[in-house]
Each structure stands twice: as structure tokens, then as C-alpha cells.
């Protein structure tokens, strides 16, 4: 039992609480923690917001399987 919060599994407000993971980033494949900003795609894939912000527009569109063609 935690000496601070008196629980066996510490709630998120307790300083002894472990950061909970919610998934893995589909781009960088690192763990996404509950406290991190994230994007969930409609098919359930998760991304760190930071990962998506660093991508160029063509790279971002490719992550979401969107093709861009230049028609003449």
C-alpha cells in the first residue's frame, strides 16, 4: 500500500503513480503515455502530436494513405 495515497494502485494524482501507457506511435514506434498530446486516427492508429508536426505535408498525407497527384 502506498504511504502517500493509501491505495494499492496509485491514482494519477499521487506522486508515486506510474505513468500509464496508452499505445505505441505508428510513426516513431515509441510508447505514448497518457499525459502526452496525441492524435488517434479513425482506424485506431495513434501518433504523437509532435511526430506529426515534424512531417512535411507529403509525408503527413502518406501517413494517412492520401495520394496527391498533379494533373495537367
PQR file with spaces between the fields and no chain letter, atoms N, CA, C, O and H, PARSE charges and radii, in Angstrom:
ATOM       1  N    UNK     1       0.848   -1.179    0.000 -0.4000 1.5000
ATOM       2  CA   UNK     1       0.000    0.000    0.000 -0.0000 2.0000
ATOM       3  C    UNK     1       0.892    1.240    0.000  0.5500 1.7000
ATOM       4  O    UNK     1       1.910    1.300    0.689 -0.5500 1.4000
ATOM       5  N    UNK     2       0.481    2.217   -0.785 -0.4000 1.5000
ATOM       6  CA   UNK     2       1.242    3.454   -0.882 -0.0000 2.0000
ATOM       7  C    UNK     2       1.100    4.251    0.414  0.5500 1.7000
ATOM       8  O    UNK     2      -0.001    4.399    0.944 -0.5500 1.4000
ATOM       9  H    UNK     2      -0.347    2.168   -1.344  0.4000 1.0000
ATOM      10  N    UNK     3       2.218    4.759    0.915 -0.4000 1.5000
ATOM      11  CA   UNK     3       2.199    5.535    2.151 -0.0000 2.0000
ATOM      12  C    UNK     3       1.609    6.926    1.949  0.5500 1.7000
ATOM      13  O    UNK     3       1.166    7.556    2.910 -0.5500 1.4000
ATOM      14  H    UNK     3       3.113    4.638    0.484  0.4000 1.0000
ATOM      15  N    UNK     4       1.600    7.410    0.706 -0.4000 1.5000
ATOM      16  CA   UNK     4       1.094    8.761    0.446 -0.0000 2.0000
ATOM      17  C    UNK     4      -0.412    8.769    0.209  0.5500 1.7000
ATOM      18  O    UNK     4      -1.143    9.507    0.869 -0.5500 1.4000
ATOM      19  H    UNK     4       1.960    6.898   -0.074  0.4000 1.0000
ATOM      20  N    UNK     5      -0.881    7.940   -0.743 -0.4000 1.5000
ATOM      21  CA   UNK     5      -2.299    7.981   -1.122 -0.0000 2.0000
ATOM      22  C    UNK     5      -3.141    6.895   -0.469  0.5500 1.7000
ATOM      23  O    UNK     5      -4.369    6.925   -0.554 -0.5500 1.4000
ATOM      24  H    UNK     5      -0.287    7.340   -1.279  0.4000 1.0000
ATOM      25  N    UNK     6      -2.491    5.935    0.182 -0.4000 1.5000
ATOM      26  CA   UNK     6      -3.181    4.840    0.857 -0.0000 2.0000
ATOM      27  C    UNK     6      -3.925    3.897   -0.097  0.5500 1.7000
ATOM      28  O    UNK     6      -4.904    3.267    0.301 -0.5500 1.4000
ATOM      29  H    UNK     6      -1.494    5.911    0.252  0.4000 1.0000
ATOM      30  N    UNK     7      -3.470    3.796   -1.348 -0.4000 1.5000
ATOM      31  CA   UNK     7      -4.052    2.877   -2.322 -0.0000 2.0000
ATOM      32  C    UNK     7      -3.012    1.821   -2.693  0.5500 1.7000
ATOM      33  O    UNK     7      -1.809    2.027   -2.534 -0.5500 1.4000
ATOM      34  H    UNK     7      -2.675    4.308   -1.671  0.4000 1.0000
ATOM      35  N    UNK     8      -3.501    0.699   -3.184 -0.4000 1.5000
ATOM      36  CA   UNK     8      -2.580   -0.337   -3.670 -0.0000 2.0000
ATOM      37  C    UNK     8      -2.067   -0.002   -5.066  0.5500 1.7000
ATOM      38  O    UNK     8      -0.910   -0.268   -5.393 -0.5500 1.4000
ATOM      39  H    UNK     8      -4.478    0.532   -3.312  0.4000 1.0000
ATOM      40  N    UNK     9      -2.933    0.579   -5.880 -0.4000 1.5000
ATOM      41  CA   UNK     9      -2.527    1.101   -7.187 -0.0000 2.0000
ATOM      42  C    UNK     9      -2.758    2.600   -7.130  0.5500 1.7000
ATOM      43  O    UNK     9      -3.892    3.063   -7.010 -0.5500 1.4000
ATOM      44  H    UNK     9      -3.872    0.795   -5.615  0.4000 1.0000
ATOM      45  N    UNK    10      -1.674    3.350   -7.218 -0.4000 1.5000
ATOM      46  CA   UNK    10      -1.756    4.801   -7.032 -0.0000 2.0000
ATOM      47  C    UNK    10      -2.550    5.475   -8.150  0.5500 1.7000
ATOM      48  O    UNK    10      -2.332    5.178   -9.324 -0.5500 1.4000
ATOM      49  H    UNK    10      -0.753    2.974   -7.316  0.4000 1.0000
ATOM      50  N    UNK    11      -3.475    6.388   -7.797 -0.4000 1.5000
ATOM      51  CA   UNK    11      -4.161    7.174   -8.814 -0.0000 2.0000
ATOM      52  C    UNK    11      -3.192    8.191   -9.425  0.5500 1.7000
ATOM      53  O    UNK    11      -2.133    8.458   -8.857 -0.5500 1.4000
ATOM      54  H    UNK    11      -3.652    6.630   -6.843  0.4000 1.0000
ATOM      55  N    UNK    12      -3.549    8.748  -10.563 -0.4000 1.5000
ATOM      56  CA   UNK    12      -2.638    9.649  -11.271 -0.0000 2.0000
ATOM      57  C    UNK    12      -2.244   10.878  -10.462  0.5500 1.7000
ATOM      58  O    UNK    12      -1.193   11.460  -10.731 -0.5500 1.4000
ATOM      59  H    UNK    12      -4.409    8.531  -11.024  0.4000 1.0000
ATOM      60  N    UNK    13      -3.031   11.293   -9.496 -0.4000 1.5000
ATOM      61  CA   UNK    13      -2.710   12.460   -8.675 -0.0000 2.0000
ATOM      62  C    UNK    13      -1.611   12.176   -7.648  0.5500 1.7000
ATOM      63  O    UNK    13      -1.028   13.113   -7.101 -0.5500 1.4000
ATOM      64  H    UNK    13      -3.884   10.820   -9.277  0.4000 1.0000
ATOM      65  N    UNK    14      -1.325   10.929   -7.383 -0.4000 1.5000
ATOM      66  CA   UNK    14      -0.301   10.564   -6.395 -0.0000 2.0000
ATOM      67  C    UNK    14       1.094   10.714   -7.009  0.5500 1.7000
ATOM      68  O    UNK    14       1.302   10.314   -8.155 -0.5500 1.4000
ATOM      69  H    UNK    14      -1.798   10.168   -7.826  0.4000 1.0000
ATOM      70  N    UNK    15       2.040   11.277   -6.275 -0.4000 1.5000
ATOM      71  CA   UNK    15       3.408   11.411   -6.796 -0.0000 2.0000
ATOM      72  C    UNK    15       4.095   10.071   -7.065  0.5500 1.7000
ATOM      73  O    UNK    15       5.075   10.020   -7.809 -0.5500 1.4000
ATOM      74  H    UNK    15       1.871   11.601   -5.345  0.4000 1.0000
ATOM      75  N    UNK    16       3.595    8.995   -6.474 -0.4000 1.5000
ATOM      76  CA   UNK    16       4.180    7.669   -6.700 -0.0000 2.0000
ATOM      77  C    UNK    16       3.547    6.930   -7.880  0.5500 1.7000
ATOM      78  O    UNK    16       3.956    5.816   -8.205 -0.5500 1.4000
ATOM      79  H    UNK    16       2.799    9.036   -5.870  0.4000 1.0000
ATOM      80  N    UNK    17       2.562    7.538   -8.515 -0.4000 1.5000
ATOM      81  CA   UNK    17       1.860    6.882   -9.624 -0.0000 2.0000
ATOM      82  C    UNK    17       2.804    6.684  -10.802  0.5500 1.7000
ATOM      83  O    UNK    17       3.607    7.555  -11.137 -0.5500 1.4000
ATOM      84  H    UNK    17       2.229    8.443   -8.252  0.4000 1.0000
ATOM      85  N    UNK    18       2.684    5.514  -11.419 -0.4000 1.5000
ATOM      86  CA   UNK    18       3.444    5.250  -12.633 -0.0000 2.0000
ATOM      87  C    UNK    18       2.683    5.857  -13.798  0.5500 1.7000
ATOM      88  O    UNK    18       1.453    5.861  -13.820 -0.5500 1.4000
ATOM      89  H    UNK    18       2.031    4.806  -11.147  0.4000 1.0000
ATOM      90  N    UNK    19       3.438    6.373  -14.775 -0.4000 1.5000
ATOM      91  CA   UNK    19       2.790    6.916  -15.964 -0.0000 2.0000
ATOM      92  C    UNK    19       2.186    5.775  -16.759  0.5500 1.7000
ATOM      93  O    UNK    19       2.872    4.804  -17.080 -0.5500 1.4000
ATOM      94  H    UNK    19       4.438    6.369  -14.758  0.4000 1.0000
ATOM      95  N    UNK    20       0.912    5.887  -17.076 -0.4000 1.5000
ATOM      96  CA   UNK    20       0.233    4.823  -17.812 -0.0000 2.0000
ATOM      97  C    UNK    20       0.462    4.988  -19.306  0.5500 1.7000
ATOM      98  O    UNK    20       0.426    6.100  -19.832 -0.5500 1.4000
ATOM      99  H    UNK    20       0.354    6.675  -16.815  0.4000 1.0000
ATOM     100  N    UNK    21       0.695    3.885  -19.974 -0.4000 1.5000
ATOM     101  CA   UNK    21       0.844    3.911  -21.421 -0.0000 2.0000
ATOM     102  C    UNK    21      -0.518    3.662  -22.056  0.5500 1.7000
ATOM     103  O    UNK    21      -1.352    2.939  -21.510 -0.5500 1.4000
ATOM     104  H    UNK    21       0.724    2.981  -19.547  0.4000 1.0000
ATOM     105  N    UNK    22      -0.730    4.279  -23.229 -0.4000 1.5000
ATOM     106  CA   UNK    22      -1.999    4.068  -23.922 -0.0000 2.0000
ATOM     107  C    UNK    22      -1.795    3.445  -25.290  0.5500 1.7000
ATOM     108  O    UNK    22      -2.765    3.093  -25.961 -0.5500 1.4000
ATOM     109  H    UNK    22      -0.053    4.867  -23.672  0.4000 1.0000
ATOM     110  N    UNK    23      -0.542    3.302  -25.713 -0.4000 1.5000
ATOM     111  CA   UNK    23      -0.286    2.689  -27.011 -0.0000 2.0000
ATOM     112  C    UNK    23       1.097    3.010  -27.524  0.5500 1.7000
ATOM     113  O    UNK    23       1.968    3.475  -26.788 -0.5500 1.4000
ATOM     114  H    UNK    23       0.247    3.588  -25.168  0.4000 1.0000
ATOM     115  N    UNK    24       1.278    2.749  -28.813 -0.4000 1.5000
ATOM     116  CA   UNK    24       2.566    2.963  -29.478 -0.0000 2.0000
ATOM     117  C    UNK    24       2.327    3.855  -30.682  0.5500 1.7000
ATOM     118  O    UNK    24       1.347    3.677  -31.406 -0.5500 1.4000
ATOM     119  H    UNK    24       0.570    2.371  -29.410  0.4000 1.0000
ATOM     120  N    UNK    25       3.209    4.807  -30.899 -0.4000 1.5000
ATOM     121  CA   UNK    25       3.109    5.721  -32.029 -0.0000 2.0000
ATOM     122  C    UNK    25       3.319    4.949  -33.337  0.5500 1.7000
ATOM     123  O    UNK    25       4.300    4.218  -33.477 -0.5500 1.4000
ATOM     124  H    UNK    25       4.005    4.953  -30.311  0.4000 1.0000
ATOM     125  N    UNK    26       2.409    5.111  -34.279 -0.4000 1.5000
ATOM     126  CA   UNK    26       2.501    4.420  -35.562 -0.0000 2.0000
ATOM     127  C    UNK    26       3.632    4.969  -36.426  0.5500 1.7000
ATOM     128  O    UNK    26       4.030    4.324  -37.396 -0.5500 1.4000
ATOM     129  H    UNK    26       1.613    5.705  -34.165  0.4000 1.0000
ATOM     130  N    UNK    27       4.155    6.147  -36.093 -0.4000 1.5000
ATOM     131  CA   UNK    27       5.241    6.738  -36.874 -0.0000 2.0000
ATOM     132  C    UNK    27       6.612    6.384  -36.297  0.5500 1.7000
ATOM     133  O    UNK    27       7.443    5.799  -36.991 -0.5500 1.4000
ATOM     134  H    UNK    27       3.832    6.671  -35.305  0.4000 1.0000
ATOM     135  N    UNK    28       6.852    6.734  -35.026 -0.4000 1.5000
ATOM     136  CA   UNK    28       8.184    6.522  -34.434 -0.0000 2.0000
ATOM     137  C    UNK    28       8.286    5.219  -33.648  0.5500 1.7000
ATOM     138  O    UNK    28       9.385    4.804  -33.281 -0.5500 1.4000
ATOM     139  H    UNK    28       6.177    7.209  -34.462  0.4000 1.0000
ATOM     140  N    UNK    29       7.165    4.579  -33.389 -0.4000 1.5000
ATOM     141  CA   UNK    29       7.083    3.308  -32.664 -0.0000 2.0000
ATOM     142  C    UNK    29       7.513    3.394  -31.201  0.5500 1.7000
ATOM     143  O    UNK    29       7.833    2.377  -30.587 -0.5500 1.4000
ATOM     144  H    UNK    29       6.272    4.916  -33.687  0.4000 1.0000
ATOM     145  N    UNK    30       7.522    4.608  -30.643 -0.4000 1.5000
ATOM     146  CA   UNK    30       7.785    4.785  -29.209 -0.0000 2.0000
ATOM     147  C    UNK    30       6.460    4.725  -28.456  0.5500 1.7000
ATOM     148  O    UNK    30       5.388    4.908  -29.031 -0.5500 1.4000
ATOM     149  H    UNK    30       7.262    5.434  -31.142  0.4000 1.0000
ATOM     150  N    UNK    31       6.563    4.466  -27.172 -0.4000 1.5000
ATOM     151  CA   UNK    31       5.373    4.399  -26.312 -0.0000 2.0000
ATOM     152  C    UNK    31       4.746    5.777  -26.186  0.5500 1.7000
ATOM     153  O    UNK    31       5.447    6.785  -26.096 -0.5500 1.4000
ATOM     154  H    UNK    31       7.435    4.317  -26.705  0.4000 1.0000
ATOM     155  N    UNK    32       3.426    5.811  -26.181 -0.4000 1.5000
ATOM     156  CA   UNK    32       2.681    7.041  -25.924 -0.0000 2.0000
ATOM     157  C    UNK    32       2.095    6.926  -24.525  0.5500 1.7000
ATOM     158  O    UNK    32       1.367    5.984  -24.212 -0.5500 1.4000
ATOM     159  H    UNK    32       2.856    4.992  -26.254  0.4000 1.0000
ATOM     160  N    UNK    33       2.430    7.909  -23.690 -0.4000 1.5000
ATOM     161  CA   UNK    33       1.934    7.926  -22.317 -0.0000 2.0000
ATOM     162  C    UNK    33       0.649    8.738  -22.240  0.5500 1.7000
ATOM     163  O    UNK    33       0.397    9.612  -23.068 -0.5500 1.4000
ATOM     164  H    UNK    33       3.021    8.674  -23.944  0.4000 1.0000
ATOM     165  N    UNK    34      -0.147    8.435  -21.241 -0.4000 1.5000
ATOM     166  CA   UNK    34      -1.447    9.061  -21.050 -0.0000 2.0000
ATOM     167  C    UNK    34      -1.373   10.590  -21.007  0.5500 1.7000
ATOM     168  O    UNK    34      -2.313   11.265  -21.424 -0.5500 1.4000
ATOM     169  H    UNK    34       0.058    7.725  -20.568  0.4000 1.0000
ATOM     170  N    UNK    35      -0.280   11.129  -20.514 -0.4000 1.5000
ATOM     171  CA   UNK    35      -0.141   12.576  -20.348 -0.0000 2.0000
ATOM     172  C    UNK    35       0.374   13.278  -21.604  0.5500 1.7000
ATOM     173  O    UNK    35       0.424   14.507  -21.635 -0.5500 1.4000
ATOM     174  H    UNK    35       0.483   10.580  -20.175  0.4000 1.0000
ATOM     175  N    UNK    36       0.754   12.533  -22.633 -0.4000 1.5000
ATOM     176  CA   UNK    36       1.314   13.149  -23.842 -0.0000 2.0000
ATOM     177  C    UNK    36       0.222   13.529  -24.838  0.5500 1.7000
ATOM     178  O    UNK    36      -0.771   12.816  -24.978 -0.5500 1.4000
ATOM     179  H    UNK    36       0.713   11.535  -22.608  0.4000 1.0000
ATOM     180  N    UNK    37       0.409   14.666  -25.534 -0.4000 1.5000
ATOM     181  CA   UNK    37      -0.538   15.017  -26.593 -0.0000 2.0000
ATOM     182  C    UNK    37      -0.454   13.983  -27.715  0.5500 1.7000
ATOM     183  O    UNK    37       0.635   13.532  -28.070 -0.5500 1.4000
ATOM     184  H    UNK    37       1.216   15.246  -25.420  0.4000 1.0000
ATOM     185  N    UNK    38      -1.601   13.614  -28.267 -0.4000 1.5000
ATOM     186  CA   UNK    38      -1.607   12.554  -29.270 -0.0000 2.0000
ATOM     187  C    UNK    38      -2.768   12.737  -30.228  0.5500 1.7000
ATOM     188  O    UNK    38      -3.706   13.490  -29.967 -0.5500 1.4000
ATOM     189  H    UNK    38      -2.485   13.981  -27.979  0.4000 1.0000
ATOM     190  N    UNK    39      -2.678   12.025  -31.347 -0.4000 1.5000
ATOM     191  CA   UNK    39      -3.730   12.018  -32.353 -0.0000 2.0000
ATOM     192  C    UNK    39      -4.132   10.562  -32.552  0.5500 1.7000
ATOM     193  O    UNK    39      -3.275    9.693  -32.711 -0.5500 1.4000
ATOM     194  H    UNK    39      -1.915   11.414  -31.559  0.4000 1.0000
ATOM     195  N    UNK    40      -5.438   10.299  -32.544 -0.4000 1.5000
ATOM     196  CA   UNK    40      -5.942    8.954  -32.825 -0.0000 2.0000
ATOM     197  C    UNK    40      -6.669    9.010  -34.166  0.5500 1.7000
ATOM     198  O    UNK    40      -7.643    9.744  -34.336 -0.5500 1.4000
ATOM     199  H    UNK    40      -6.134   11.006  -32.416  0.4000 1.0000
ATOM     200  N    UNK    41      -6.171    8.217  -35.112 -0.4000 1.5000
ATOM     201  CA   UNK    41      -6.787    8.150  -36.427 -0.0000 2.0000
ATOM     202  C    UNK    41      -8.075    7.336  -36.345  0.5500 1.7000
ATOM     203  O    UNK    41      -8.270    6.586  -35.388 -0.5500 1.4000
ATOM     204  H    UNK    41      -5.380    7.621  -34.975  0.4000 1.0000
ATOM     205  N    UNK    42      -8.943    7.471  -37.320 -0.4000 1.5000
ATOM     206  CA   UNK    42     -10.226    6.778  -37.292 -0.0000 2.0000
ATOM     207  C    UNK    42     -10.073    5.256  -37.280  0.5500 1.7000
ATOM     208  O    UNK    42     -10.953    4.556  -36.776 -0.5500 1.4000
ATOM     209  H    UNK    42      -8.785    8.080  -38.097  0.4000 1.0000
ATOM     210  N    UNK    43      -8.967    4.730  -37.829 -0.4000 1.5000
ATOM     211  CA   UNK    43      -8.772    3.273  -37.793 -0.0000 2.0000
ATOM     212  C    UNK    43      -8.100    2.806  -36.507  0.5500 1.7000
ATOM     213  O    UNK    43      -7.792    1.623  -36.358 -0.5500 1.4000
ATOM     214  H    UNK    43      -8.253    5.298  -38.238  0.4000 1.0000
ATOM     215  N    UNK    44      -7.867    3.751  -35.561 -0.4000 1.5000
ATOM     216  CA   UNK    44      -7.331    3.394  -34.257 -0.0000 2.0000
ATOM     217  C    UNK    44      -5.839    3.601  -34.085  0.5500 1.7000
ATOM     218  O    UNK    44      -5.327    3.476  -32.972 -0.5500 1.4000
ATOM     219  H    UNK    44      -8.117    4.712  -35.682  0.4000 1.0000
ATOM     220  N    UNK    45      -5.120    3.919  -35.175 -0.4000 1.5000
ATOM     221  CA   UNK    45      -3.684    4.154  -35.023 -0.0000 2.0000
ATOM     222  C    UNK    45      -3.454    5.419  -34.204  0.5500 1.7000
ATOM     223  O    UNK    45      -4.202    6.390  -34.316 -0.5500 1.4000
ATOM     224  H    UNK    45      -5.536    4.020  -36.079  0.4000 1.0000
ATOM     225  N    UNK    46      -2.405    5.394  -33.376 -0.4000 1.5000
ATOM     226  CA   UNK    46      -2.041    6.537  -32.535 -0.0000 2.0000
ATOM     227  C    UNK    46      -0.755    7.165  -33.034  0.5500 1.7000
ATOM     228  O    UNK    46       0.125    6.475  -33.549 -0.5500 1.4000
ATOM     229  H    UNK    46      -1.797    4.606  -33.284  0.4000 1.0000
ATOM     230  N    UNK    47      -0.649    8.476  -32.880 -0.4000 1.5000
ATOM     231  CA   UNK    47       0.552    9.222  -33.243 -0.0000 2.0000
ATOM     232  C    UNK    47       0.839   10.234  -32.145  0.5500 1.7000
ATOM     233  O    UNK    47      -0.085   10.810  -31.571 -0.5500 1.4000
ATOM     234  H    UNK    47      -1.364    9.037  -32.461  0.4000 1.0000
ATOM     235  N    UNK    48       2.136   10.455  -31.847 -0.4000 1.5000
ATOM     236  CA   UNK    48       2.495   11.606  -31.019 -0.0000 2.0000
ATOM     237  C    UNK    48       2.171   12.849  -31.851  0.5500 1.7000
ATOM     238  O    UNK    48       2.470   12.883  -33.045 -0.5500 1.4000
ATOM     239  H    UNK    48       2.886    9.987  -32.313  0.4000 1.0000
ATOM     240  N    UNK    49       1.577   13.849  -31.249 -0.4000 1.5000
ATOM     241  CA   UNK    49       1.313   15.096  -31.951 -0.0000 2.0000
ATOM     242  C    UNK    49       2.624   15.673  -32.480  0.5500 1.7000
ATOM     243  O    UNK    49       2.681   16.201  -33.591 -0.5500 1.4000
ATOM     244  H    UNK    49       1.334   13.821  -30.280  0.4000 1.0000
ATOM     245  N    UNK    50       3.664   15.566  -31.677 -0.4000 1.5000
ATOM     246  CA   UNK    50       4.983   16.083  -32.055 -0.0000 2.0000
ATOM     247  C    UNK    50       5.517   15.408  -33.323  0.5500 1.7000
ATOM     248  O    UNK    50       6.124   16.072  -34.164 -0.5500 1.4000
ATOM     249  H    UNK    50       3.618   15.137  -30.775  0.4000 1.0000
ATOM     250  N    UNK    51       5.299   14.112  -33.466 -0.4000 1.5000
ATOM     251  CA   UNK    51       5.762   13.394  -34.661 -0.0000 2.0000
ATOM     252  C    UNK    51       5.083   13.935  -35.906  0.5500 1.7000
ATOM     253  O    UNK    51       5.736   14.152  -36.927 -0.5500 1.4000
ATOM     254  H    UNK    51       4.806   13.573  -32.783  0.4000 1.0000
ATOM     255  N    UNK    52       3.778   14.154  -35.830 -0.4000 1.5000
ATOM     256  CA   UNK    52       3.044   14.652  -36.995 -0.0000 2.0000
ATOM     257  C    UNK    52       3.430   16.082  -37.328  0.5500 1.7000
ATOM     258  O    UNK    52       3.451   16.456  -38.501 -0.5500 1.4000
ATOM     259  H    UNK    52       3.248   13.978  -35.000  0.4000 1.0000
ATOM     260  N    UNK    53       3.734   16.886  -36.322 -0.4000 1.5000
ATOM     261  CA   UNK    53       4.116   18.279  -36.557 -0.0000 2.0000
ATOM     262  C    UNK    53       5.450   18.390  -37.280  0.5500 1.7000
ATOM     263  O    UNK    53       5.696   19.383  -37.966 -0.5500 1.4000
ATOM     264  H    UNK    53       3.717   16.582  -35.369  0.4000 1.0000
ATOM     265  N    UNK    54       6.310   17.394  -37.142 -0.4000 1.5000
ATOM     266  CA   UNK    54       7.637   17.438  -37.764 -0.0000 2.0000
ATOM     267  C    UNK    54       7.633   16.975  -39.219  0.5500 1.7000
ATOM     268  O    UNK    54       8.635   17.135  -39.916 -0.5500 1.4000
ATOM     269  H    UNK    54       6.110   16.588  -36.585  0.4000 1.0000
ATOM     270  N    UNK    55       6.527   16.405  -39.687 -0.4000 1.5000
ATOM     271  CA   UNK    55       6.457   15.879  -41.043 -0.0000 2.0000
ATOM     272  C    UNK    55       6.141   16.982  -42.051  0.5500 1.7000
ATOM     273  O    UNK    55       5.439   17.944  -41.740 -0.5500 1.4000
ATOM     274  H    UNK    55       5.713   16.276  -39.121  0.4000 1.0000
ATOM     275  N    UNK    56       6.671   16.825  -43.259 -0.4000 1.5000
ATOM     276  CA   UNK    56       6.283   17.714  -44.346 -0.0000 2.0000
ATOM     277  C    UNK    56       4.872   17.322  -44.781  0.5500 1.7000
ATOM     278  O    UNK    56       4.383   16.259  -44.400 -0.5500 1.4000
ATOM     279  H    UNK    56       7.242   16.044  -43.511  0.4000 1.0000
ATOM     280  N    UNK    57       4.226   18.152  -45.558 -0.4000 1.5000
ATOM     281  CA   UNK    57       2.865   17.848  -45.992 -0.0000 2.0000
ATOM     282  C    UNK    57       2.790   16.536  -46.770  0.5500 1.7000
ATOM     283  O    UNK    57       1.906   15.729  -46.482 -0.5500 1.4000
ATOM     284  H    UNK    57       4.624   19.017  -45.867  0.4000 1.0000
ATOM     285  N    UNK    58       3.682   16.278  -47.752 -0.4000 1.5000
ATOM     286  CA   UNK    58       3.613   14.984  -48.454 -0.0000 2.0000
ATOM     287  C    UNK    58       3.810   13.787  -47.518  0.5500 1.7000
ATOM     288  O    UNK    58       3.146   12.764  -47.682 -0.5500 1.4000
ATOM     289  H    UNK    58       4.400   16.934  -47.985  0.4000 1.0000
ATOM     290  N    UNK    59       4.713   13.904  -46.539 -0.4000 1.5000
ATOM     291  CA   UNK    59       4.932   12.815  -45.578 -0.0000 2.0000
ATOM     292  C    UNK    59       3.693   12.603  -44.704  0.5500 1.7000
ATOM     293  O    UNK    59       3.314   11.470  -44.408 -0.5500 1.4000
ATOM     294  H    UNK    59       5.252   14.736  -46.406  0.4000 1.0000
ATOM     295  N    UNK    60       3.077   13.701  -44.300 -0.4000 1.5000
ATOM     296  CA   UNK    60       1.878   13.622  -43.471 -0.0000 2.0000
ATOM     297  C    UNK    60       0.741   12.946  -44.231  0.5500 1.7000
ATOM     298  O    UNK    60       0.052   12.083  -43.688 -0.5500 1.4000
ATOM     299  H    UNK    60       3.385   14.622  -44.540  0.4000 1.0000
ATOM     300  N    UNK    61       0.549   13.338  -45.480 -0.4000 1.5000
ATOM     301  CA   UNK    61      -0.503   12.732  -46.292 -0.0000 2.0000
ATOM     302  C    UNK    61      -0.242   11.250  -46.500  0.5500 1.7000
ATOM     303  O    UNK    61      -1.179   10.451  -46.497 -0.5500 1.4000
ATOM     304  H    UNK    61       1.109   14.039  -45.921  0.4000 1.0000
ATOM     305  N    UNK    62       1.017   10.871  -46.681 -0.4000 1.5000
ATOM     306  CA   UNK    62       1.371    9.463  -46.859 -0.0000 2.0000
ATOM     307  C    UNK    62       1.051    8.647  -45.604  0.5500 1.7000
ATOM     308  O    UNK    62       0.646    7.490  -45.719 -0.5500 1.4000
ATOM     309  H    UNK    62       1.778   11.520  -46.683  0.4000 1.0000
ATOM     310  N    UNK    63       1.221    9.219  -44.420 -0.4000 1.5000
ATOM     311  CA   UNK    63       0.902    8.515  -43.172 -0.0000 2.0000
ATOM     312  C    UNK    63      -0.577    8.146  -43.106  0.5500 1.7000
ATOM     313  O    UNK    63      -0.958    7.153  -42.485 -0.5500 1.4000
ATOM     314  H    UNK    63       1.550   10.159  -44.327  0.4000 1.0000
ATOM     315  N    UNK    64      -1.405    8.967  -43.761 -0.4000 1.5000
ATOM     316  CA   UNK    64      -2.843    8.726  -43.744 -0.0000 2.0000
ATOM     317  C    UNK    64      -3.334    8.149  -45.076  0.5500 1.7000
ATOM     318  O    UNK    64      -4.523    8.195  -45.393 -0.5500 1.4000
ATOM     319  H    UNK    64      -1.095    9.773  -44.265  0.4000 1.0000
ATOM     320  N    UNK    65      -2.388    7.607  -45.843 -0.4000 1.5000
ATOM     321  CA   UNK    65      -2.697    6.946  -47.116 -0.0000 2.0000
ATOM     322  C    UNK    65      -3.474    7.820  -48.091  0.5500 1.7000
ATOM     323  O    UNK    65      -4.397    7.354  -48.759 -0.5500 1.4000
ATOM     324  H    UNK    65      -1.422    7.569  -45.585  0.4000 1.0000
ATOM     325  N    UNK    66      -3.091    9.090  -48.167 -0.4000 1.5000
ATOM     326  CA   UNK    66      -3.723   10.022  -49.099 -0.0000 2.0000
ATOM     327  C    UNK    66      -2.746   10.293  -50.228  0.5500 1.7000
ATOM     328  O    UNK    66      -1.629   10.756  -49.995 -0.5500 1.4000
ATOM     329  H    UNK    66      -2.341    9.469  -47.624  0.4000 1.0000
ATOM     330  N    UNK    67      -3.166   10.003  -51.446 -0.4000 1.5000
ATOM     331  CA   UNK    67      -2.313   10.217  -52.605 -0.0000 2.0000
ATOM     332  C    UNK    67      -2.588   11.598  -53.194  0.5500 1.7000
ATOM     333  O    UNK    67      -3.734   12.039  -53.283 -0.5500 1.4000
ATOM     334  H    UNK    67      -4.073    9.627  -51.635  0.4000 1.0000
ATOM     335  N    UNK    68      -1.515   12.264  -53.591 -0.4000 1.5000
ATOM     336  CA   UNK    68      -1.631   13.555  -54.236 -0.0000 2.0000
ATOM     337  C    UNK    68      -1.047   13.388  -55.627  0.5500 1.7000
ATOM     338  O    UNK    68       0.091   12.947  -55.788 -0.5500 1.4000
ATOM     339  H    UNK    68      -0.584   11.905  -53.519  0.4000 1.0000
ATOM     340  N    UNK    69      -1.836   13.745  -56.630 -0.4000 1.5000
ATOM     341  CA   UNK    69      -1.313   13.682  -57.991 -0.0000 2.0000
ATOM     342  C    UNK    69      -1.465   15.042  -58.648  0.5500 1.7000
ATOM     343  O    UNK    69      -2.437   15.765  -58.431 -0.5500 1.4000
ATOM     344  H    UNK    69      -2.760   14.104  -56.499  0.4000 1.0000
ATOM     345  N    UNK    70      -0.480   15.359  -59.449 -0.4000 1.5000
ATOM     346  CA   UNK    70      -0.514   16.616  -60.181 -0.0000 2.0000
ATOM     347  C    UNK    70      -1.017   16.331  -61.585  0.5500 1.7000
ATOM     348  O    UNK    70      -0.308   15.745  -62.404 -0.5500 1.4000
ATOM     349  H    UNK    70       0.310   14.771  -59.625  0.4000 1.0000
ATOM     350  N    UNK    71      -2.219   16.742  -61.849 -0.4000 1.5000
ATOM     351  CA   UNK    71      -2.804   16.503  -63.148 -0.0000 2.0000
ATOM     352  C    UNK    71      -2.584   17.721  -64.023  0.5500 1.7000
ATOM     353  O    UNK    71      -2.642   18.866  -63.573 -0.5500 1.4000
ATOM     354  H    UNK    71      -2.794   17.218  -61.183  0.4000 1.0000
ATOM     355  N    UNK    72      -2.331   17.435  -65.284 -0.4000 1.5000
ATOM     356  CA   UNK    72      -2.097   18.538  -66.235 -0.0000 2.0000
ATOM     357  C    UNK    72      -3.277   18.734  -67.134  0.5500 1.7000
ATOM     358  O    UNK    72      -3.259   19.614  -67.994 -0.5500 1.4000
ATOM     359  H    UNK    72      -2.285   16.506  -65.650  0.4000 1.0000
